[in-house]
Amino acid sequence: MTTKPLSRTLQHRRIAIDAYWASFIGCDAARIHDASPTPVIVNPEIDRLIAYCPLDAGATVAVQDVSLLDLGRKVQLLLQDGVTGPQAVQHERSLRELCASEGLYHVYGPAMLHYLKDESVREISSYQPVRLGAADSGLLDEFLFSLNLVREYSLTDSEVFPYAVGIFMDDQMVAYGTVRVWADTLAEIFLDVLQKYRGRGIGKSLVTHLTSWVLENTPWIPQYDAEVTNVHSMSLASRCGYSPYVVALFAS
């Protein structure tokens, strides 16, 4: 795996973050921090619709073809109204219904993307994570089955998922966490904890452990995602040193 060093300073991290998302959307990086709404972008390279709304700027929306321009404008207006706070559930429902009206039924978000406030994180070592490998794929399947989840992670593709750990209690895996790399720039933190074991600080231990691994072993920028309706997940991000930066929506 080859990596290109990135600056750890907050300013340079944000420049790299904005450059990644601007390239993904198909626009200039300066545009995504424009305070006023900008025209919807048509980008044949994306998968149907992407919306990116920094907390300090207007929403930038890109669609795959001109037939989705009207949908893009409506999504942009809804995001401009704000999607967090007491009305988060209603805003999420409205956005999903709007996308479904145009045949886009696979929607991720609106999600809050969080990035570190500082240049380091204090690891909480209340639990001892065990590194997992390809031989543990069956164990991961059993864990996800108990949560009624379809596997979105891989223990065999080390280029995309270079690090994965589990926390074990009572002769079973009760929590799982992994790092997902995007374009050799962002390292997204994923985790799941069995319902019975939530509220014990396991999630915080996993997030800080995975974040520390990224900072100590790679040049990537840690990223934590949380659905805007998931107040517990957003609270966890804050307690682990992450700060909300942008709301994102993907629909296909």
Helices and strands as residue ranges (DSSP letters): H 10-25, G 29-33, E 41-42, E 49-54, E 60-63, G 66-68, H 69-80, H 88-101, E 107-116, E 130-131, G 134-136, H 137-146, E 163-169, E 172-182, E 186-193, G 195-197, H 202-217, E 221-227, H 231-239, E 242-251
